[in-house]
Amino acid sequence: MDYVSVVPRPPLDGLIDDLYFLEGAPPYPRLTLPPMPGSFLIINLGDPFRIRAGEETAASDCADGCVISTPTRAIEFGYPPSTRSVGVHFTAWGLAPFLTVSAEELCDRPMTIEQVWGRDTAIELHKRLDAAAEPPAMLEILEHELTRRRRDLPGLDLVRDAASAIIDTQGAVPIGDLAAASSVSSTHLTQRFKEIVGVTPKRFARTRRFAATLFAIDFAAPIDWADVATRAGYFDQAHFGHEFRAFTGLTPHPIRRGEAAVSARASGSCSGQLVAAHRLISYKIGAARTSSLRASRKQRSIPWAKWSCTHRCRSTASSPTRTISRDRSSTGWSAATYRWMTAEC
């Protein structure tokens, strides 16, 4: 897999984590992505992929791409043998300024690029991206389109500050305290959150805590789920298990037991089990050619565990030589992280 990412210039860098280009053969045909506190946009330049939000909904084909605000349930992707796309990983509050509808309308309801930006724009943007010779040129086109579409949004600063507080406390801050600190009512804060993030502050805090909990787990070692629940501040293991099922549709234990499928995959067989994808997605730690084209003023260290720590090739103006560094950044796979995802071989 070839993955190229770029941090956008101001003012987009306050709304977007990165823009990316991805091309190649996926290491798996299907991917289940648990909910994350962030939104994403994918512009598909290859064969259609399939997407399903929640087990109770039907999968749909995405030919031109899709846009999803902060989800509340697991999202399943089905990939063709070879994929090619450009995309955007937004901050939790970053998608709304580029929409003409409330972010709440996109929560667990993926929309196509045509539905969000209109048919003419979708066709024209695809033509321009297809005509671009190299990934950097594609990402410049995408950045220009986003800059053109960005609009001022009432309440954005309020939501950004509240969401940042939730992120910094890993979802432990009382929502009433956030409203009081912002000198607004809880009702007003909740309404603005739904319009801009797509979910309520309470739901966002639950998602953030679940994210932080998973990132603290070492899936390569034996897991004491009761200890995981206690350390994360859940009432008990049953409470954590309920949250796990609500967010993923799975229970914690099959994720751990599924690692047995790794050996089957390595030997050429396929068990069909869901597996701990941090053991399978080798392109993130060696097989892929990854490059970061532009660093931000702060060297783009994302201040929360939205994406996993991954090996990245960084190139800066002061040092044109590529060096391997550790960076909290996105994977390019629909904002997925290789420590979270479950893949089916």
C-alpha positions in Angstrom: 0.0 0.0 0.0 1.2 3.5 -0.9 0.1 6.1 1.6 1.0 9.8 1.4 -0.3 12.4 3.8 -0.1 16.2 4.2 -1.1 18.5 7.0 -3.1 21.4 5.5 -2.1 25.0 5.8 -3.9 27.5 8.1 -6.8 27.9 8.7 -7.6 24.3 7.7 -5.1 22.9 10.1 -7.4 23.8 13.0 -10.1 21.7 11.5 -8.3 18.9 9.8 -5.7 16.4 11.0 -4.5 15.4 7.6 -5.2 14.9 3.9 -4.1 11.6 2.4 -3.7 9.6 -0.7 -4.0 5.8 -0.6 -3.4 3.3 -3.4 -2.8 -0.4 -3.6 -4.2 -3.8 -2.7 -5.8 -3.9 0.8 -4.4 -6.7 3.0 -8.0 -7.8 3.8 -11.4 -7.6 2.0 -13.4 -6.4 5.0 -12.8 -4.0 7.8 -14.8 -3.3 10.9 -14.1 0.2 12.4 -15.3 0.9 15.9 -16.6 4.4 16.6 -14.0 7.1 17.0 -14.3 10.7 18.1 -13.7 12.2 14.7 -15.1 12.5 11.1 -13.8 11.6 7.7 -14.3 12.1 4.0 -13.3 9.6 1.3 -13.1 10.5 -2.4 -13.0 7.2 -4.3 -10.9 7.1 -7.5 -11.0 3.4 -8.0 -13.5 0.6 -8.0 -16.5 1.0 -5.7 -16.2 -0.1 -2.1 -19.0 -1.0 0.3 -19.9 0.5 3.6 -22.4 -0.3 6.3 -23.0 1.6 9.6 -24.3 -0.8 12.2 -25.4 -4.4 11.9 -29.0 -3.5 11.4 -28.5 -1.5 8.2 -27.8 -2.7 4.7 -24.4 -2.2 3.0 -24.3 0.3 0.2 -21.9 0.8 -2.7 -19.8 3.9 -2.7 -18.6 4.8 -6.2 -17.7 8.5 -5.7 -16.9 8.2 -2.0 -18.5 9.0 1.3 -18.7 11.4 4.2 -19.4 10.4 7.8 -19.6 12.5 11.0 -18.6 11.2 14.4 -20.3 7.7 14.5 -22.0 6.0 17.4 -21.6 2.4 16.1 -19.1 0.3 14.2 -18.7 0.9 10.5 -17.9 -2.0 8.1 -16.0 -1.4 4.9 -15.7 -3.9 2.1 -12.8 -3.3 -0.3 -12.2 -4.3 -3.9 -9.0 -6.1 -4.8 -7.3 -2.8 -5.5 -8.2 0.6 -4.1 -7.3 4.2 -4.9 -8.6 7.3 -3.0 -7.9 10.6 -1.4 -9.4 11.6 1.8 -9.6 13.8 4.9 -9.4 13.1 8.6 -11.2 15.8 10.4 -11.0 16.9 14.1 -14.2 16.2 16.0 -15.4 19.7 15.2 -13.8 20.0 11.8 -16.3 18.6 9.4 -19.3 20.9 9.9 -17.7 24.1 8.3 -17.6 22.2 5.0 -21.2 20.9 5.1 -24.5 22.6 4.0 -26.5 20.4 6.5 -26.1 19.6 10.2 -23.4 17.1 11.1 -26.1 15.2 13.0 -27.7 14.2 9.6 -24.5 12.3 8.7 -24.1 10.4 12.0 -24.3 6.7 11.2 -25.7 7.6 7.8 -22.9 7.8 5.3 -23.6 10.2 2.5 -21.9 10.3 -0.9 -19.8 13.2 -2.1 -22.6 14.0 -4.6 -25.2 14.2 -1.8 -23.0 16.5 0.3 -21.5 18.8 -2.3 -23.8 18.3 -5.4 -23.4 16.3 -8.6 -21.6 19.0 -10.6 -19.0 19.5 -7.9 -18.5 15.8 -7.4 -18.0 15.2 -11.1 -15.6 18.1 -11.6 -13.6 17.3 -8.5 -13.2 13.7 -9.7 -12.0 14.8 -13.1 -9.4 17.2 -11.6 -8.1 14.5 -9.3 -7.9 11.9 -12.0 -6.0 14.3 -14.2 -3.4 15.0 -11.5 -0.2 13.1 -12.1 1.1 12.7 -8.6 -0.3 12.4 -5.0 1.0 15.9 -4.0 -0.9 17.5 -6.8 -4.0 15.6 -5.9 -3.8 16.8 -2.3 -3.2 20.4 -3.4 -6.4 20.2 -5.4 -8.3 18.7 -2.4 -6.9 21.4 -0.1 -7.9 24.1 -2.5 -11.5 22.8 -2.7 -11.8 22.6 1.1 -10.4 26.1 1.5 -13.0 27.3 -1.0 -15.8 25.6 0.8 -15.0 26.4 4.4 -17.5 28.7 6.0 -17.8 30.4 9.4 -20.0 28.5 11.8 -21.7 30.0 14.9 -20.8 28.1 18.0 -17.7 26.5 16.5 -15.3 27.9 19.2 -17.7 26.8 22.0 -17.8 23.3 20.7 -14.1 23.1 20.0 -13.3 24.2 23.5 -15.7 21.8 25.1 -14.6 18.9 22.9 -11.0 19.6 23.7 -11.8 19.5 27.4 -13.5 16.1 26.9 -10.5 14.9 25.0 -8.0 16.1 27.6 -9.8 14.4 30.4 -10.5 11.2 28.4 -14.2 11.7 28.7 -14.2 12.1 32.5 -15.3 15.8 32.7 -18.9 16.4 33.8 -20.9 17.9 30.9 -22.7 20.3 33.3 -19.3 21.7 34.3 -18.4 22.3 30.6 -21.6 24.3 30.1 -21.1 26.3 33.3 -17.5 27.1 32.3 -18.7 28.3 28.9 -21.6 30.4 30.5 -24.2 28.6 28.4 -27.0 26.1 29.3 -26.5 22.4 28.9 -29.3 22.4 26.4 -27.5 25.0 24.3 -24.2 23.2 24.4 -25.9 19.9 23.5 -27.6 21.5 20.5 -24.5 23.0 19.2 -22.6 19.8 19.7 -25.2 17.9 17.7 -25.0 20.4 14.9 -21.2 20.6 14.7 -19.9 17.2 16.0 -23.0 15.1 15.1 -23.5 13.6 18.6 -24.2 15.0 22.1 -21.4 15.9 24.5 -22.2 12.9 26.6 -22.0 10.5 23.7 -18.8 12.1 22.6 -17.3 11.6 26.1 -18.4 8.0 26.0 -16.6 7.5 22.7 -13.5 9.3 23.9 -13.3 7.1 27.0 -13.8 4.0 25.0 -11.1 5.1 22.6 -8.6 5.8 25.4 -9.4 2.5 27.0 -8.6 0.5 23.9 -5.4 2.4 23.3 -4.2 1.5 26.8 -4.6 -2.2 26.0 -1.6 -4.3 25.0 -3.2 -6.8 22.7 0.0 -8.8 22.4 -0.2 -9.8 26.1 -2.8 -11.6 28.1 -5.7 -9.3 28.9 -7.4 -9.0 32.3 -10.6 -7.4 31.2 -11.7 -6.7 34.8 -8.5 -4.7 35.3 -9.0 -2.9 32.0 -12.5 -1.8 33.1 -11.4 -0.7 36.6 -8.4 1.3 35.3 -10.7 3.1 32.7 -13.2 4.1 35.4 -16.0 1.8 34.4 -18.3 0.7 37.2 -17.3 -3.0 36.6 -16.4 -5.4 33.9 -20.1 -5.9 32.9 -20.3 -2.1 32.4 -17.3 -2.1 30.1 -18.6 -5.2 28.3 -21.9 -3.4 27.6 -20.0 -0.4 26.2 -17.9 -2.7 24.1 -20.9 -4.4 22.6 -22.7 -1.1 22.1 -19.8 0.4 20.2 -18.6 -2.6 18.2 -21.3 -5.2 18.1 -18.8 -7.7 19.6 -17.6 -8.8 23.0 -14.1 -8.2 24.2 -13.1 -11.9 24.5 -13.6 -12.9 20.8 -11.3 -10.1 19.8 -8.5 -11.7 21.9 -9.2 -15.3 20.9 -9.4 -14.2 17.3 -5.6 -13.8 17.3 -5.4 -17.5 16.6 -6.5 -16.7 13.1 -3.2 -14.9 12.5 -1.4 -18.2 12.3 -4.0 -19.6 9.9 -3.6 -16.5 7.6 0.2 -16.9 7.7 -0.1 -20.5 6.6 -2.3 -19.6 3.7 -5.6 -20.8 5.1 -8.5 -18.5 6.1 -10.6 -19.2 9.2 -13.1 -16.4 8.5 -12.8 -15.3 12.1 -12.6 -11.7 13.2 -9.0 -11.1 14.2 -7.0 -8.5 16.1 -6.0 -6.3 13.2 -3.0 -4.8 14.8 -1.4 -8.2 14.1 -2.5 -8.3 10.4 -2.1 -4.8 9.0 1.6 -5.1 8.3 1.5 -2.3 5.7 1.4 0.2 8.6 4.7 -0.9 10.0 6.8 -2.0 7.1 5.0 -3.0 3.9 3.8 0.4 2.8 5.6 3.4 1.4 4.4 6.2 3.7 5.4 9.8 3.5 4.4 13.1 5.2 4.7 16.0 2.8 4.2 18.9 5.2 4.6 19.3 8.9 2.7 21.9 10.9 4.0 24.6 13.1 3.9 22.2 16.0 5.2 19.3 14.0 1.6 18.0 14.0 1.5 16.0 17.2 -2.2 15.3 17.6 -3.0 15.8 21.2 -5.2 12.8 21.7 -5.3 9.1 20.9 -7.5 9.4 17.9 -5.1 7.6 15.7 -2.5 5.0 16.7 1.2 5.6 17.0 2.6 4.6 13.6 5.9 4.7 11.8 5.9 7.6 9.5 8.4 9.1 7.0 8.7 12.8 7.7 10.1 15.4 5.4 10.5 19.0 6.5 11.9 22.1 4.9 14.8 22.3 7.3 15.7 18.6 6.8 14.9 17.2 3.4 16.2 13.8 4.4 13.5 11.4 5.3 13.7 10.0 8.8 11.5 7.5 10.6 9.7 9.0 13.6 6.8 8.2 15.9 3.7 10.3 15.2 0.2 10.1 16.4 -1.4 10.2 13.0 -4.0 8.6 10.8 -3.8 5.4 8.9 -5.5 6.4 5.7 -8.0 3.7 6.1 -11.1 5.7 6.8 -9.5 7.1 10.0 -8.9 3.5 11.2 -6.2 2.5 13.6 -4.4 -0.7 13.4 -4.7 -1.4 17.1 -8.5 -1.0 17.0 -9.6 -2.5 13.8 -10.9 -6.0 13.2 -10.4 -7.5 9.8 -11.7 -10.6 8.2 -9.4 -12.7 6.1 
